[in-house]
Amino acid sequence: MAQSPAGRNPDVSNKALITKSTPSINADAFKNQSANAAPAALHKMADDYYAWRNENYPVRSSEAGLHTWDDRLTDYSPAKIAERAQHVRSLLDNARAMKTESWPKDERIDWILFRAQLENVDFGNRVLKFERTNPQVYAGECTNAIFSLLKKEYDTPRKRALVSSRCRPC
């Protein structure tokens, strides 16, 4: 389900930067930084996380209006679930390690909000474990994929219907 069809050329001119691979983040990059460089590192970390999240949760990104991966569903194999959980945990550890005392107030608020988002996802991964405890995760993935494509006016009804027909349940 995570295959990428060839020849697809979506218009993402007004969307966030989308990367094919998630860049690694060096925890040492957040130590001993100047007051201006550390908030910039936070913003880069957040931008990278949102691009990663969009690609790893394609139905969610379609629902939000980013139609780059309309023909994909989230990969819920145990290996991918664990990989995503580890990625979020690593980002959260890096965010927690940031020294924000000297940052401007707005930058500290950004840090708190971003860290809270990561903590929410991490809590879901560690405690709630919806992928293992809630069968609605899978049914919702499929129905939301189709519904989000049919209700959005990003293309002709025929093309939206063709894309939604490629989102076949497992």
Backbone as a printed PyTorch tensor [residue, N CA C, xyz], in Angstrom:
tensor([[[  0.7980,  -1.1900,   0.0000],
         [  0.0000,   0.0000,   0.0000],
         [  0.8400,   1.2530,   0.0000]],

        [[  2.1000,   1.1460,   0.2820],
         [  2.9460,   2.3170,   0.3570],
         [  3.7040,   2.5710,  -0.9360]],

        [[  3.2710,   1.9730,  -2.0300],
         [  3.9640,   2.1880,  -3.2850],
         [  3.6260,   3.5530,  -3.8740]],

        [[  4.5580,   4.0960,  -4.6300],
         [  4.4160,   5.3920,  -5.2540],
         [  4.2710,   5.2080,  -6.7550]],

        [[  3.1300,   5.5630,  -7.3280],
         [  2.9900,   5.3850,  -8.7640],
         [  3.9040,   6.3280,  -9.5320]],

        [[  4.4290,   5.8490, -10.6320],
         [  5.3230,   6.6510, -11.4540],
         [  4.5310,   7.6850, -12.2380]],

        [[  5.1500,   8.7710, -12.5820],
         [  4.5310,   9.7740, -13.4310],
         [  3.6120,  10.7340, -12.7130]],

        [[  3.5270,  10.6680, -11.4170],
         [  2.6610,  11.5640, -10.6660],
         [  3.3890,  12.8820, -10.4730]],

        [[  2.7010,  13.9750, -10.7240],
         [  3.3170,  15.2840, -10.6340],
         [  2.3700,  16.2450,  -9.9350]],

        [[  2.1720,  16.1280,  -8.6230],
         [  1.2050,  16.9800,  -7.9320],
         [  1.6950,  18.4170,  -7.8240]],

        [[  0.7610,  19.3340,  -7.7560],
         [  1.0810,  20.7390,  -7.5580],
         [  1.2060,  20.9990,  -6.0610]],

        [[  2.4190,  21.2010,  -5.5950],
         [  2.6430,  21.4830,  -4.1830],
         [  3.2950,  22.8530,  -4.0170]],

        [[  3.0460,  23.7510,  -4.9640],
         [  3.6940,  25.0550,  -4.9450],
         [  3.3390,  25.8660,  -3.7100]],

        [[  2.1650,  25.6320,  -3.1340],
         [  1.7830,  26.4020,  -1.9510],
         [  1.7890,  25.5420,  -0.7040]],

        [[  2.5170,  24.4650,  -0.7070],
         [  2.5640,  23.5520,   0.4300],
         [  3.9270,  23.6190,   1.0920]],

        [[  4.0140,  23.0010,   2.2670],
         [  5.2710,  22.9370,   3.0010],
         [  6.2700,  22.0720,   2.2420]],

        [[  7.5330,  22.2630,   2.5320],
         [  8.5840,  21.4560,   1.9300],
         [  8.3360,  19.9920,   2.2310]],

        [[  8.3960,  19.1690,   1.2020],
         [  8.1550,  17.7420,   1.3620],
         [  9.4330,  17.0160,   0.9760]],

        [[  9.8820,  16.1500,   1.8490],
         [ 11.0990,  15.4080,   1.5660],
         [ 10.7730,  13.9370,   1.4150]],

        [[ 11.5910,  13.2260,   0.6700],
         [ 11.3910,  11.7940,   0.4770],
         [ 11.9570,  10.9950,   1.6350]],

        [[ 12.9560,  11.5200,   2.3030],
         [ 13.5100,  10.8090,   3.4400],
         [ 13.6290,  11.7780,   4.6020]],

        [[ 13.5670,  11.2320,   5.7670],
         [ 13.6310,  12.0420,   6.9650],
         [ 15.0910,  12.2600,   7.3350]],

        [[ 15.5130,  13.5260,   7.3810],
         [ 16.9040,  13.7620,   7.7430],
         [ 17.1470,  13.4140,   9.2060]],

        [[ 18.3240,  12.9150,   9.4930],
         [ 18.6320,  12.6010,  10.8780],
         [ 18.9370,  13.8940,  11.6190]],

        [[ 18.6950,  13.8660,  12.9060],
         [ 18.9170,  15.0420,  13.7270],
         [ 19.9570,  14.6860,  14.7690]],

        [[ 21.0080,  15.4680,  14.8100],
         [ 22.1020,  15.2470,  15.7300],
         [ 21.7980,  15.9670,  17.0400]],

        [[ 21.7090,  15.2260,  18.1270],
         [ 21.3870,  15.8140,  19.4290],
         [ 22.4270,  16.8450,  19.8430]],

        [[ 23.6780,  16.6630,  19.4340],
         [ 24.7230,  17.6210,  19.7920],
         [ 24.5040,  18.9780,  19.1350]],

        [[ 23.6890,  19.0310,  18.1060],
         [ 23.4270,  20.2880,  17.4200],
         [ 22.6780,  21.2640,  18.3110]],

        [[ 22.0800,  20.7810,  19.3890],
         [ 21.2780,  21.6480,  20.2450],
         [ 22.0280,  22.1160,  21.4870]],

        [[ 23.2500,  21.6860,  21.6410],
         [ 24.0510,  22.0840,  22.8030],
         [ 24.9360,  23.2630,  22.4350]],

        [[ 25.0680,  24.1990,  23.3510],
         [ 25.9650,  25.3430,  23.2030],
         [ 25.6890,  26.1560,  21.9370]],

        [[ 24.4470,  26.4200,  21.6600],
         [ 24.1190,  27.2320,  20.4970],
         [ 23.8270,  28.6600,  20.9320]],

        [[ 24.0080,  29.5770,  19.9880],
         [ 23.6870,  30.9610,  20.2840],
         [ 22.1790,  31.1090,  20.4200]],

        [[ 21.7360,  32.2270,  20.9570],
         [ 20.3040,  32.4520,  21.1830],
         [ 19.5220,  32.4570,  19.8810]],

        [[ 20.1430,  32.8340,  18.7710],
         [ 19.4360,  32.8580,  17.4860],
         [ 19.4680,  31.5070,  16.7790]],

        [[ 20.5560,  30.7680,  16.9090],
         [ 20.6950,  29.5060,  16.1870],
         [ 19.8000,  28.4200,  16.7700]],

        [[ 19.6340,  28.3810,  18.0810],
         [ 18.8360,  27.3290,  18.7090],
         [ 17.3640,  27.4010,  18.2900]],

        [[ 16.7170,  28.5730,  18.3170],
         [ 15.3340,  28.6100,  17.8210],
         [ 15.2300,  28.2360,  16.3460]],

        [[ 16.2300,  28.5910,  15.5550],
         [ 16.2160,  28.2010,  14.1420],
         [ 16.2860,  26.6780,  14.0190]],

        [[ 17.0750,  26.0360,  14.8790],
         [ 17.1520,  24.5710,  14.8740],
         [ 15.8000,  23.9660,  15.2590]],

        [[ 15.1070,  24.5810,  16.2020],
         [ 13.7700,  24.1150,  16.5810],
         [ 12.8190,  24.2060,  15.3940]],

        [[ 12.8400,  25.3250,  14.6950],
         [ 11.9480,  25.5070,  13.5480],
         [ 12.2760,  24.5040,  12.4370]],

        [[ 13.5480,  24.2300,  12.2290],
         [ 13.9250,  23.2240,  11.2280],
         [ 13.4360,  21.8500,  11.6650]],

        [[ 13.6070,  21.5280,  12.9440],
         [ 13.1440,  20.2430,  13.4560],
         [ 11.6300,  20.1130,  13.2560]],

        [[ 10.9000,  21.1730,  13.5430],
         [  9.4410,  21.1400,  13.3790],
         [  9.0630,  21.0020,  11.9070]],

        [[  9.7010,  21.7620,  11.0370],
         [  9.4080,  21.6590,   9.6010],
         [  9.6800,  20.2430,   9.0910]],

        [[ 10.8060,  19.6720,   9.5000],
         [ 11.1430,  18.3060,   9.0860],
         [ 10.1200,  17.3070,   9.6250]],

        [[  9.7010,  17.5030,  10.8770],
         [  8.7120,  16.6010,  11.4750],
         [  7.3850,  16.6680,  10.7130]],

        [[  6.9150,  17.8680,  10.3950],
         [  5.6310,  17.9860,   9.7040],
         [  5.6900,  17.3860,   8.2970]],

        [[  6.8050,  17.5470,   7.6190],
         [  6.9670,  16.9190,   6.3000],
         [  6.9710,  15.3970,   6.4450]],

        [[  7.6840,  14.9000,   7.4480],
         [  7.7220,  13.4550,   7.7150],
         [  6.3260,  12.9450,   8.0550]],

        [[  5.6210,  13.6610,   8.9130],
         [  4.2700,  13.2570,   9.3110],
         [  3.3280,  13.2300,   8.1110]],

        [[  3.4100,  14.2310,   7.2480],
         [  2.5590,  14.2550,   6.0580],
         [  2.7780,  13.0310,   5.1930]],

        [[  4.0240,  12.6510,   5.0080],
         [  4.3190,  11.4980,   4.1590],
         [  3.9530,  10.1810,   4.8420]],

        [[  4.1520,  10.0880,   6.1470],
         [  3.8740,   8.8440,   6.8600],
         [  2.4090,   8.6370,   7.1920]],

        [[  1.6330,   9.7030,   7.1760],
         [  0.1920,   9.6220,   7.4130],
         [ -0.5190,  10.2970,   6.2380]],

        [[ -0.4940,   9.6460,   5.0700],
         [ -0.9930,  10.2840,   3.8430],
         [ -2.4810,  10.6140,   3.8710]],

        [[ -3.2940,   9.8420,   4.5650],
         [ -4.7260,  10.1450,   4.6330],
         [ -4.9350,  11.4340,   5.4080]],

        [[ -4.1950,  11.5950,   6.4820],
         [ -4.2820,  12.8310,   7.2740],
         [ -3.8560,  14.0370,   6.4300]],

        [[ -2.7960,  13.8850,   5.6510],
         [ -2.3520,  15.0130,   4.8320],
         [ -3.3520,  15.3030,   3.7120]],

        [[ -3.9730,  14.2750,   3.1510],
         [ -5.0290,  14.5060,   2.1460],
         [ -6.1920,  15.2620,   2.7580]],

        [[ -6.5750,  14.8580,   3.9490],
         [ -7.6810,  15.5160,   4.6480],
         [ -7.3680,  16.9980,   4.8840]],

        [[ -6.0860,  17.3040,   5.1140],
         [ -5.6660,  18.6780,   5.3540],
         [ -5.4740,  19.4680,   4.0640]],

        [[ -5.6270,  18.8000,   2.9120],
         [ -5.5300,  19.5150,   1.6420],
         [ -4.2520,  19.2860,   0.8600]],

        [[ -3.3400,  18.4900,   1.3850],
         [ -2.1020,  18.1760,   0.6760],
         [ -2.3160,  16.8470,  -0.0460]],

        [[ -2.4720,  16.8890,  -1.3490],
         [ -2.8840,  15.7150,  -2.1180],
         [ -1.7130,  14.9980,  -2.7960]],

        [[ -0.5410,  15.0640,  -2.2170],
         [  0.6460,  14.4380,  -2.7780],
         [  0.5570,  12.9180,  -2.7530]],

        [[ -0.0090,  12.3510,  -1.6910],
         [ -0.0450,  10.8970,  -1.5090],
         [ -1.4840,  10.3870,  -1.4370]],

        [[ -2.3380,  10.9080,  -2.2870],
         [ -3.7550,  10.5270,  -2.2480],
         [ -3.9930,   9.0500,  -2.5170]],

        [[ -3.0710,   8.4040,  -3.1650],
         [ -3.2820,   6.9980,  -3.5270],
         [ -2.6000,   6.0470,  -2.5420]],

        [[ -2.2750,   6.5290,  -1.3560],
         [ -1.6040,   5.7010,  -0.3560],
         [ -2.3770,   5.6870,   0.9510]],

        [[ -2.1800,   4.6250,   1.7000],
         [ -2.6650,   4.5190,   3.0680],
         [ -1.4480,   4.4050,   3.9860]],

        [[ -1.6340,   4.7100,   5.2450],
         [ -0.5480,   4.5670,   6.2120],
         [ -0.1320,   3.1060,   6.3020]],

        [[  1.1580,   2.8740,   6.3840],
         [  1.6920,   1.5170,   6.5360],
         [  1.6290,   1.1560,   8.0230]],

        [[  0.7490,   0.2200,   8.3570],
         [  0.5850,  -0.2050,   9.7430],
         [  1.2590,  -1.5400,  10.0330]],

        [[  2.2870,  -1.8720,   9.2970],
         [  3.0420,  -3.0780,   9.6210],
         [  3.7520,  -2.8360,  10.9580]],

        [[  3.9800,  -3.8920,  11.7370],
         [  4.6450,  -3.7020,  13.0380],
         [  5.9820,  -2.9700,  12.9360]],

        [[  6.7480,  -3.2500,  11.8960],
         [  8.0550,  -2.5860,  11.7430],
         [  7.8890,  -1.0820,  11.5330]],

        [[  6.9200,  -0.6770,  10.7040],
         [  6.7140,   0.7530,  10.4400],
         [  6.1330,   1.4600,  11.6670]],

        [[  5.2640,   0.7850,  12.4100],
         [  4.7260,   1.3720,  13.6460],
         [  5.8740,   1.6480,  14.6070]],

        [[  6.7490,   0.6680,  14.7820],
         [  7.8880,   0.8260,  15.6870],
         [  8.8440,   1.9050,  15.1870]],

        [[  9.0780,   1.9450,  13.8730],
         [  9.9710,   2.9500,  13.2920],
         [  9.4290,   4.3620,  13.5250]],

        [[  8.1380,   4.5440,  13.3030],
         [  7.5470,   5.8700,  13.5240],
         [  7.5960,   6.2540,  14.9980]],

        [[  7.3020,   5.3050,  15.8820],
         [  7.3460,   5.5880,  17.3250],
         [  8.7530,   5.9930,  17.7460]],

        [[  9.7660,   5.2920,  17.2460],
         [ 11.1550,   5.6140,  17.5810],
         [ 11.5420,   6.9910,  17.0460]],

        [[ 11.0840,   7.3130,  15.8580],
         [ 11.3930,   8.6230,  15.2730],
         [ 10.8210,   9.7450,  16.1450]],

        [[  9.5680,   9.6070,  16.5430],
         [  8.9330,  10.6240,  17.3830],
         [  9.6390,  10.7110,  18.7260]],

        [[  9.9740,   9.5670,  19.3000],
         [ 10.6530,   9.5510,  20.6040],
         [ 12.0050,  10.2540,  20.5180]],

        [[ 12.7320,  10.0230,  19.4390],
         [ 14.0270,  10.6670,  19.2420],
         [ 13.8730,  12.1870,  19.1200]],

        [[ 12.8790,  12.6260,  18.3500],
         [ 12.6350,  14.0690,  18.2330],
         [ 12.2550,  14.6670,  19.5800]],

        [[ 11.4070,  13.9650,  20.3180],
         [ 10.9920,  14.4620,  21.6280],
         [ 12.1910,  14.5710,  22.5620]],

        [[ 13.0470,  13.5790,  22.5720],
         [ 14.2580,  13.6520,  23.4080],
         [ 15.1150,  14.8540,  23.0160]],

        [[ 15.2620,  15.0990,  21.7140],
         [ 16.0430,  16.2490,  21.2530],
         [ 15.3750,  17.5670,  21.6500]],

        [[ 14.0600,  17.6350,  21.5350],
         [ 13.3500,  18.8610,  21.9190],
         [ 13.4910,  19.1130,  23.4170]],

        [[ 13.3640,  18.0680,  24.2070],
         [ 13.5090,  18.2150,  25.6660],
         [ 14.9110,  18.6610,  26.0600]],

        [[ 15.9170,  18.2930,  25.2780],
         [ 17.3050,  18.6310,  25.5910],
         [ 17.6500,  20.0800,  25.2620]],

        [[ 16.7940,  20.7580,  24.5430],
         [ 17.0840,  22.1450,  24.1670],
         [ 17.0570,  23.0470,  25.3970]],

        [[ 18.0410,  23.9250,  25.4710],
         [ 18.1260,  24.9080,  26.5600],
         [ 17.4590,  26.1910,  26.0830]],

        [[ 16.2890,  26.4960,  26.6220],
         [ 15.4680,  27.5890,  26.1040],
         [ 15.4340,  28.8190,  27.0060]],

        [[ 16.1650,  28.7940,  28.1060],
         [ 16.0770,  29.8960,  29.0740],
         [ 16.3880,  31.2620,  28.4620]],

        [[ 17.2980,  31.3110,  27.5160],
         [ 17.7020,  32.5920,  26.9280],
         [ 16.9100,  32.9430,  25.6610]],

        [[ 15.9750,  32.1100,  25.2750],
         [ 15.2010,  32.3550,  24.0600],
         [ 14.1720,  33.4450,  24.2820]],

        [[ 13.8040,  34.1600,  23.2450],
         [ 12.6910,  35.1050,  23.3580],
         [ 11.4040,  34.3580,  23.7270]],

        [[ 10.4920,  35.0630,  24.3470],
         [  9.2490,  34.4500,  24.8370],
         [  8.4960,  33.7000,  23.7390]],

        [[  8.3400,  34.2960,  22.5660],
         [  7.6020,  33.6400,  21.4790],
         [  8.2620,  32.3310,  21.0550]],

        [[  9.5800,  32.3080,  21.0430],
         [ 10.3010,  31.0890,  20.6590],
         [ 10.1290,  30.0130,  21.7230]],

        [[ 10.1200,  30.3900,  22.9920],
         [  9.8850,  29.4100,  24.0660],
         [  8.4710,  28.8390,  23.9720]],

        [[  7.5110,  29.6830,  23.6100],
         [  6.1330,  29.2040,  23.4340],
         [  6.0710,  28.2150,  22.2700]],

        [[  6.7360,  28.5260,  21.1640],
         [  6.8020,  27.5870,  20.0360],
         [  7.3880,  26.2480,  20.4850]],

        [[  8.4440,  26.3150,  21.2820],
         [  9.0960,  25.0970,  21.7720],
         [  8.1320,  24.2830,  22.6380]],

        [[  7.4330,  24.9570,  23.5400],
         [  6.4720,  24.2610,  24.4140],
         [  5.3700,  23.6140,  23.5890]],

        [[  4.8400,  24.3320,  22.6140],
         [  3.7510,  23.7910,  21.7960],
         [  4.2200,  22.6140,  20.9320]],

        [[  5.3790,  22.7430,  20.3290],
         [  5.8960,  21.6450,  19.5090],
         [  6.1950,  20.4290,  20.3770]],

        [[  6.8220,  20.6690,  21.5100],
         [  7.1030,  19.5570,  22.4300],
         [  5.8060,  18.8830,  22.8800]],

        [[  4.7600,  19.6620,  23.1370],
         [  3.4690,  19.0910,  23.5350],
         [  2.8770,  18.2210,  22.4300]],

        [[  3.0230,  18.6470,  21.1720],
         [  2.5450,  17.8210,  20.0610],
         [  3.2870,  16.4830,  20.0300]],

        [[  4.5960,  16.5380,  20.1810],
         [  5.3870,  15.3070,  20.1740],
         [  5.0340,  14.4260,  21.3700]],

        [[  4.8210,  15.0410,  22.5310],
         [  4.4560,  14.2660,  23.7170],
         [  3.1030,  13.5860,  23.5360]],

        [[  2.1770,  14.2390,  22.8560],
         [  0.8780,  13.6370,  22.5800],
         [  1.0380,  12.3830,  21.7100]],

        [[  1.8230,  12.4910,  20.6540],
         [  2.0490,  11.3420,  19.7660],
         [  2.7910,  10.2470,  20.5210]],

        [[  3.8090,  10.6220,  21.2900],
         [  4.5770,   9.6430,  22.0500],
         [  3.6930,   8.9230,  23.0640]],

        [[  2.8070,   9.6400,  23.7380],
         [  1.8730,   9.0270,  24.6900],
         [  0.9840,   8.0080,  23.9730]],

        [[  0.4900,   8.3850,  22.8070],
         [ -0.3190,   7.4470,  22.0310],
         [  0.4590,   6.2000,  21.6520]],

        [[  1.7170,   6.3760,  21.2860],
         [  2.5520,   5.2370,  20.8980],
         [  2.8720,   4.3270,  22.0840]],

        [[  3.2050,   4.9260,  23.2350],
         [  3.6270,   4.1400,  24.3900],
         [  2.4740,   3.5830,  25.2130]],

        [[  1.4050,   4.3710,  25.3900],
         [  0.3520,   4.0080,  26.3300],
         [ -0.9260,   3.5480,  25.6360]],

        [[ -1.4480,   4.3600,  24.7430],
         [ -2.7250,   4.0380,  24.1160],
         [ -2.6160,   2.9090,  23.1000]],

        [[ -1.5300,   2.9050,  22.3200],
         [ -1.2460,   1.8520,  21.3390],
         [ -2.4670,   1.5310,  20.4840]],

        [[ -3.0640,   2.5630,  19.8930],
         [ -4.2820,   2.3870,  19.1040],
         [ -4.1300,   1.3790,  17.9720]],

        [[ -2.9620,   1.3080,  17.3660],
         [ -2.7770,   0.3660,  16.2580],
         [ -3.0100,  -1.0730,  16.6990]],

        [[ -2.8070,  -1.3460,  17.9900],
         [ -2.9970,  -2.7080,  18.5110],
         [ -4.3080,  -2.8740,  19.2710]],

        [[ -4.9110,  -1.7730,  19.7170],
         [ -6.0810,  -1.8930,  20.5910],
         [ -7.3820,  -1.3910,  19.9830]],

        [[ -7.3080,  -0.6610,  18.8840],
         [ -8.5100,  -0.0550,  18.3220],
         [ -8.6710,  -0.4450,  16.8570]],

        [[ -9.5740,  -1.3890,  16.5710],
         [ -9.7510,  -1.8040,  15.1710],
         [-10.2880,  -0.6850,  14.2860]],

        [[-10.8410,   0.3560,  14.8740],
         [-11.3460,   1.4760,  14.0870],
         [-10.2260,   2.2410,  13.3940]],

        [[ -8.9940,   2.0680,  13.8550],
         [ -7.8630,   2.7270,  13.1940],
         [ -7.8230,   2.3310,  11.7220]],

        [[ -7.9900,   1.0440,  11.4490],
         [ -7.8590,   0.5380,  10.0850],
         [ -9.0840,   0.8420,   9.2460]],

        [[-10.2520,   0.6570,   9.8170],
         [-11.4840,   0.9770,   9.0830],
         [-11.5360,   2.4750,   8.8030]],

        [[-11.1570,   3.2750,   9.7870],
         [-11.1550,   4.7240,   9.6150],
         [-10.1620,   5.1790,   8.5670]],

        [[ -9.0130,   4.5340,   8.5090],
         [ -8.0020,   4.8800,   7.5040],
         [ -8.5770,   4.7370,   6.1030]],

        [[ -9.2430,   3.6410,   5.8650],
         [ -9.7890,   3.3850,   4.5230],
         [-10.9670,   4.3060,   4.2100]],

        [[-11.9090,   4.4220,   5.1220],
         [-13.0870,   5.2530,   4.8340],
         [-12.7130,   6.7290,   4.7770]],

        [[-11.8340,   7.1710,   5.6430],
         [-11.4130,   8.5790,   5.6120],
         [-10.6510,   8.8980,   4.3310]],

        [[ -9.8750,   7.9330,   3.8330],
         [ -9.1360,   8.1540,   2.5880],
         [-10.1030,   8.4340,   1.4480]],

        [[-11.0930,   7.6050,   1.3230],
         [-12.0590,   7.7650,   0.2330],
         [-12.8780,   9.0330,   0.4310]],

        [[-13.3830,   9.2450,   1.6390],
         [-14.2320,  10.4040,   1.9040],
         [-13.4840,  11.7140,   1.6930]],

        [[-12.2350,  11.7910,   2.1550],
         [-11.4880,  13.0460,   2.0160],
         [-11.2380,  13.3830,   0.5540]],

        [[-11.0970,  12.3650,  -0.2900],
         [-10.8630,  12.6150,  -1.7040],
         [-12.1410,  13.0190,  -2.4310]],

        [[-13.2380,  12.4290,  -2.0540],
         [-14.4920,  12.7350,  -2.7350],
         [-15.0610,  14.0870,  -2.3400]],

        [[-14.8370,  14.5280,  -1.1230],
         [-15.4420,  15.7850,  -0.6730],
         [-14.6270,  17.0240,  -1.0410]],

        [[-13.3600,  16.8540,  -1.3660],
         [-12.5080,  17.9950,  -1.7140],
         [-12.6460,  18.3250,  -3.1910]],

        [[-12.6600,  19.5980,  -3.5040],
         [-12.7970,  20.0550,  -4.8860],
         [-11.4310,  20.4000,  -5.4900]],

        [[-10.4390,  19.5390,  -5.3010],
         [ -9.1070,  19.8400,  -5.8180],
         [ -8.9230,  19.3960,  -7.2550]],

        [[ -9.8370,  18.5880,  -7.7720],
         [ -9.7450,  18.1060,  -9.1430],
         [-11.1530,  17.7490,  -9.6000]],

        [[-11.2790,  17.2850, -10.8230],
         [-12.5980,  16.9270, -11.3360],
         [-13.1340,  15.7250, -10.5550]],

        [[-14.4650,  15.5920, -10.4370],
         [-15.0260,  14.4350,  -9.7250],
         [-14.5290,  13.1020, -10.2850]],

        [[-14.3700,  13.0050, -11.6020],
         [-13.9010,  11.7630, -12.2080],
         [-12.4960,  11.4070, -11.7240]],

        [[-11.5800,  12.3820, -11.7380],
         [-10.2090,  12.1030, -11.3100],
         [-10.1490,  11.7810,  -9.8180]],

        [[-10.9560,  12.4620,  -9.0090],
         [-10.9820,  12.1560,  -7.5710],
         [-11.4960,  10.7450,  -7.3400]],

        [[-12.5230,  10.3400,  -8.0840],
         [-13.0700,   8.9940,  -7.9360],
         [-12.0460,   7.9420,  -8.3560]],

        [[-11.2840,   8.2190,  -9.4090],
         [-10.2630,   7.2640,  -9.8500],
         [ -9.1750,   7.1000,  -8.7980]],

        [[ -8.7370,   8.2090,  -8.1970],
         [ -7.7140,   8.1290,  -7.1620],
         [ -8.2570,   7.3660,  -5.9600]],

        [[ -9.4920,   7.6540,  -5.5390],
         [-10.0390,   6.9810,  -4.3610],
         [-10.2120,   5.4910,  -4.5970]],

        [[-10.4090,   5.0810,  -5.8380],
         [-10.5560,   3.6430,  -6.1180],
         [ -9.2230,   2.9190,  -5.9470]],

        [[ -8.1050,   3.6410,  -5.9780],
         [ -6.7980,   3.0100,  -5.7600],
         [ -6.5220,   2.7840,  -4.2860]],

        [[ -7.2570,   3.4580,  -3.4010],
         [ -7.0960,   3.2830,  -1.9600],
         [ -7.9470,   2.0890,  -1.5350]],

        [[ -7.4580,   0.9300,  -1.8120],
         [ -8.2190,  -0.2870,  -1.5110],
         [ -7.8620,  -0.7780,  -0.1200]],

        [[ -8.8630,  -1.1890,   0.6330],
         [ -8.5890,  -1.7730,   1.9470],
         [ -7.7450,  -3.0350,   1.8190]],

        [[ -7.0160,  -3.3220,   2.8510],
         [ -6.1480,  -4.5100,   2.8620],
         [ -6.9770,  -5.7710,   2.7100]]])
